[in-house]
Amino acid sequence: MHIQFAELPVFDQERAKAFYIDHLNCRVVADQPMGNDGCDGSNSDFQVPKPPSTS
């Protein structure tokens, strides 16, 4: 069993994105801006690297 999707709201999206990329070795697979009301929010999807093979 594994987690396929998780929604994690954050206050500082650029800082969170840097953390996932730099520390967890994730890669961005989608980055969509949200809303047209001057909000600088976005919806970012990351791919988590596969664990090393144990065989």
Buried (B, 14 or more C-beta within 10 A) or exposed (E): EEEEEEEEEEEEBEEBBEEBEEEEEBEEEEEEEEEEEEEEEBEBEBEEEEEEEEE
